Amino acid sequence: MVLESLNPLHYNITSLVPDTMPVATVPILILMCFLFLIWNHEETSSIPGPGYCMGIGPLISHGRFLWMGVGNACNYYNKTYGEFVRVWISGEETFIISK
């Protein structure tokens, strides 16, 4: 009987976790979601151009400039958004002005 009580496999592992753990997890998850929404909030710009979209927009914009070259990428953005466009090159906001 003494050996059976000392055996660690005898205990149920779920009885070692307190019952308040799921209750405490819900507010933490809600707080994390709220902070994630605040972190990804972007103020709408009056200047047209590709959206920020959690940092994906700048990556796509920069990739387009590397892939197509500056001239072709500028022509693409001007046809798509107009003569005054906001894009990202190397992570910095860049304005393309053309007529």
Beta strands, then each sheet from edge to edge (+ up, - down):
strand 1: 84-89
strand 2: 92-97
sheet 1: 1+ 2-
end
